[in-house]
């Protein structure tokens, strides 16, 4: 794990983790019981009607909103107070996945494919004891 962001919007907060495995970077978001994985989709463009075509499927906007970063730890290009607007694009041909579009204030637009991510188990490692 390289970074953790805590994001807040719509009356709730959730952590998002940046994971790196070899040359692969992806994000995991934990919102209540829902755990989702997001993989970057470089080169995918969203049209002015808030839709796109990816992997031969048409996706349209079915949700939108905004959130703010309220906590940051680790290697990430985000700071507390950064804000983003998001779009969620879904396709009737892809019932398990969606496309996430994040437009950061004064900055970049990030497009990724999202899908549920199952966690088999969680292992808690006790924090090392601190010398007195």
ABEGO torsion letter per residue (X at the ends): XABBBBBBBGGBBBBBBBBBBEABBBBBBBBEABBBBBBBBBGBBBBAAGBBBBGGBBBBBABBEBBBBABBBEBBBBBBGBBBBBBBBBBAABAABBBBBBBBBGBBBBBBBBBBBBBABBBBBBBBBBBX
